[in-house]
């Protein structure tokens, strides 16, 4: 009996110990603390999780050996809404992995993390896509987790003079990084920037790039909103892409998904029932979607915390990545008006939805004036007009009518005009293809109309008709959008499974890039025509006029554009038989056929032209250079490095694009400092600041060297490290360093093919190692700067040193002589 009592007592003692261990300290975090990681210094952070009604939370990470102890138990705020913990003794620049253990059972990552590690998908990301990825702590946790570091690499932005293109001149290129080129990385887009510039695409709209479930995706299944998906490359590459776009005058727009999240989102997982349904106490999500077409879990945007969260998301990408705008996916779903499965009810004018959207819009514009905000609303026109007149740009889907017209059937293009929708401003982004729509070229070649020998399905005819179709898209005033590869007449069906079969299940599947289409004369001629039209839109004022009209309901279509400087008339026969078309020139006189270069006189305004099927003309009353649309002559899109001495010399490059890479050799002298067991390393912008990946080579004279490959003209920032981990790096003196934006300095050099060697430096100094005694008279050794500096105090040490240079010399005697005869009081 005594033994049983002892066991029971011991059990209660253990229970009491665990209860105390799970009772967090009640204390409010410091004022201004935000959810997520708050960097206090290079060695200290506060991490905060908002999780109302959760009794206790452990913060487990590398900084506490993933332990579950009193030291990892997070404090709880007095209102019970947040758990937080300060972590000290961190090494600046080191990645720390961490996650939250909620009430002893639920493992989640940090919803505000900027880099997550995924146990299921990271292993399938090629190392070349994301070099230096931290390793997932297998065996410790089994869900996506978070990382942070306190000393993040500083990206050298050079885009501060960039001016966004005017909204009404935008020709947006919608792009899916996954399919754009074979590498599925941001570098593929960087390599094609000359092509974008040639084509006249002055904005690139990336389909969602924040972390999504899996690796191969359109991105509309997001989970972590502050982390770029690793499959496309590190954050530094995304920044480089934006920076390089801005250098060419190209804006970058991100597709974002505020309507919903998917099941691995920590904010979803915090409050779910046993069936995976969001529970009623979830502050962020509805238990059931408020509208018919909501995939995933539906955000409640009437909730103040959701507003706060999304305002942080919007601000983050604009500030951190210098993007220029957003395309808001499924914006019509941002409402708490429950339409159930009734699409017509969902489409009704919804003032609450308008109010939510304008709250976000106002916040964005107050912090980042001029930001593009595009809505994929696809709702009734009365609501879209209210949004457009308030500054939003609206997706204007015209796929059916453009497709019907291109195939030779009846299609009404009049609704492509912002004026015909009653808008006050040109805020309608008209498009005929998007990622959600079938390819016009595919429909043309399979379902096109014909009459006699004229057949729109014939390949060369279909490409010619796409020229005409694009002309009627791009010349209508207002912003326009082109879907990836449309400019080449891409004719792989959206439902193509890649194995000869077709299915709606393959809509989201990977599609082959077809850059070899640039070698097909008919497709190249189409691309050149679209390029000429895009540049006209941006360079000739008449194409942004408010004074225009469309007669585009029949098969013979006409557009009139008027301005004080220039007038234009576009005619086209979309039928499969000849038509008589009266252009309706505004006055008699000389006119110019832009694409042929021919001039002609208009003497009778009622004159009709006999127009063959598929024939079209753009007439201007001002002469302009005739554009090159010859598909037999390639455009200069094969750019590369043309210097044979460079590491990346491209013998087939048609012109040099400034990407030549050269080896620069750096030297290090450790002086009296003993090298670490791992040996000296270097980390820098050229290798994503990974401290362990670039060891230095010991030379015969006892110094160390390393070769760095980087692009000509770029600034390479770096630090020497006595070892292979952060915490062992040198302290670079300000006199020879570049400010890293974090209170310290990095070494740097500019890549110059004529200077391929940086002189030797001593660890933590600006010059060679040596005894401070080598400083000359009147100077002293300054440890902080690593330089000999003038000693202003030496003049007081020796009274005869009148000029204060630290030595008595002829100069002091001359001062005495110059004062000879002076009366002294």
Steps between C-alpha positions, in 0.01 A plus 500: 500500500784734586660419165175580315473831688853589399422417138185712507685784671782478248245502218340815637842658541578423138162632390554814705844549344361466148213732583743763620720448195196559280382810682659789311613825654237768447666811359437732209763519226690827454300772330513474122566126489347344189391147425795301366870568549599840643874558464631695799869471414738266327484270801143537625143464372145482631273247333126545539202280410144628511290208623206601720355233733814286472618428854870452435745487211860379479746666264737228381803572285872473444552766766372263773580164339129460420437436867167503678586662830436797723745700288305431179156564651376828351361778715134591457360853476258626763211484253587140414526570127873469438788280605850641477858426597831683478796300369854617576860397425438453128771503235435773240444359152437143614177334392288390796225245443197513726134411545221532754367210707150606600356343816736207467345350186483740204820576306484805273738734324496876534244656262731804467810300408698618196660159440333171579631144493269230368553131588302377200614721212842654567678179403372539146633853452822487295796643688568734211156655553565586863866470608575498870155390614498418874439133575164388633535357856367154421395308809435814702181621332281386211334814355622806308703716738661843499846655497650838573835669528577834659765623256334459162706582190454852372375523142641794306199654328572729205141579399429816694450706182257251347170648386203267464339500156175693486203270563341575163822403318544164670555191288514233769658160443342237726764241584521166681863454609456123513429466128667808354827322426660165571672608821181614680700770682515879514828489310309382192301823506813708558657339195198601288478864608637617165215311336240662727647841420499434126139382514384816677372318807545771762360300791543136599230345715626194686247238597523438878856456627442490876535154654241256373436132562721276287760615250314486168203732526326806362541641850135545593536247786705723734603438861776740615441853365834666586728229356586479129465142379845343493442307178544818295820608675621692807359838595814668369417378148147636521645833608753488217217432255303802622810721503596396147143550376501852639829571322317430173191701590291190570267487801443183702155399623435211739191282497375461859228281648318667792175306449621172647783286637575130491527248780866542594452869581575527875208740546269228367654221705483692828123460512362189328269226618569127473362498144735773378224761487588845631346531844270782603765658721748556215555879492613502137290253301138412439395144576336492158560717193270795446474451122482224236855492365734510800771235502677435827407684819313830474640812672261718702598847381251672728722399792744767619783253546463378142515860377813560708658180367433578134613859532832363626516260206435776247753733661764228533543414132491864394768593754721191499489416129428841340213357297268745329155355549265212562254295306245392762374153421128427547434846642125445473536243779615757755163531669304368797169517311411132477388416146527125553492332160308783333734659244250769402469607863879505533521729194260755648625845602656455845584822685670312784737337251574838342574646844744219584686538172527877531630464856788292365546732202518810719757340729716395206485843337574684824821301548594445135336764278442400140496125564303308238212301649325271251185306584398167350141586585302363205180636652214721395596824329341734756734380774802484271433858390498618863833331558657622175391858559667483841841405357499122466581341166250231403566179309292524182450149371413501128612147410178380339451795265864523394511124446180500295624794295839343432333177383282689251174495692302781659672663796423841651814682617327824601496403868882501492481877544503656845276777370241250378484363855434846638832538682626850573865404445690247285525242779382196304770240425358330193636158412411218266712231667597432859623200696136394547399507133545281194759612248360692203752337267383156608134583439587662168681196366233253615171689479560789262252597229562467127353591163621353175877500494524738795539300821583660834629162626790510254815583700628809317145637476444447873820688584397788273158517664664513842690809383169667417344384828788641703480828308139540612599419856804725534378812319194546723606761761565368849730237655520156341628156595672224302516146641834320485599401141184645342729722297632184329158353423540231767262220405539239774157454656449593865365145545796327330635228730829472314446135407262541209190517717284792609321545830375778727716335767805614301408868505759571770764263365836615368502623142806487273685820421529560127778751456593319180185664358716808448656305213162455327456794256122526543525506879795739499308737271210488748734587787652789305153635420396489865827670595431784255147544636619499862760767430242712316281489810782635715658746256213654299256713697195416288495148645428636847236748387161539666351602164431177314221270384459135409283335237594141576176304527497361145764310306623821338647687794619862529671704772541880482754680720524881511746741661636848422837354400394190310203300375468129429253268328514121533294278270483122486299231324439218749268321260598210273371682190596839354327811636460862397605712799466877524787614727334831585811717486447821700628725219633492144872514440806278518490186715762233567464125529722439803597139434562535125649849507288606202330839484178580318256787456148500638279718283156365591410423862231256384744283306476126569792260482474144369656294779592133468425260788764538771627826348552796731663844491609758756486847346670805655502862388865540604786313335694261723783257425366174359542222758682178423251212496699268274505156658802394297735730689554411867466757774799553724375297793804276524699726727793397712862563584713569195839537670714191428696569820191471719404185685157488334596592143210415269620438144145517360396824670370762257572793728663553836250539783745604769505164680865405446643331807862526608716336763636741759760369745486616863784463750500477879779522756406365844799678657548393862152345515495121513284351223197304620495123462262529203732755340413849374185532287330780313130581477341760280235612258651278231405179687189599698701574817546137599795494746598137448492459122812691384829403668816693420818341365824509702784638287871422532574834669250429779225726367163390366322558170167434336356551153163673468293492182259790451340714230688799361409831660332346805600579854602186686466528877684250719662421832786277603418239765747327728314172478181391331222647714356839582639642820854446372491769231724806493391849600554711189620856575280780361796646310503209255147369533154544353214556740302177524185668627522312828737723691818345363715488188596253230805494278419559136643531151356585159554233236732648236654282225814715511552451876463134586687495829422677828811587707565296812327608821552408861207344685280783638737768361505725194853421390779248546586352836786673677630653819320828579847646554544547127278812512697813408569812708189689604272198446372216712351154438118498521377148569138574402580629153816297445683813385775740605323824592632853582549546874363842589619462859871481422540878471440536871758240594796690354476883540745558214267315258316816400323358195378191690627242255665291772858595417720810545624595154576792265131585481499588870808728452327679213204571725736666752667709227165610360412641840830693536443860619147437621417698818371279782287635786 
